């Protein structure tokens, strides 16, 4: 039985550790992954918008931010 986003956000955090295959635990793990990827996705979106708008300075800034976000993501994944 699928759970709604509202139900997922109200889950008791302590019960998530009981069963790693529990749908609630899977939702929480997906949220953690999305939080980790958010800076990369945001910078990539800004780069795409700047490219489409032909904003060279904005594109350069967005690509620098994207590079930094990817470096940080890789650093966290290699350390953790």
Beta strands, then each sheet from edge to edge (+ up, - down):
end
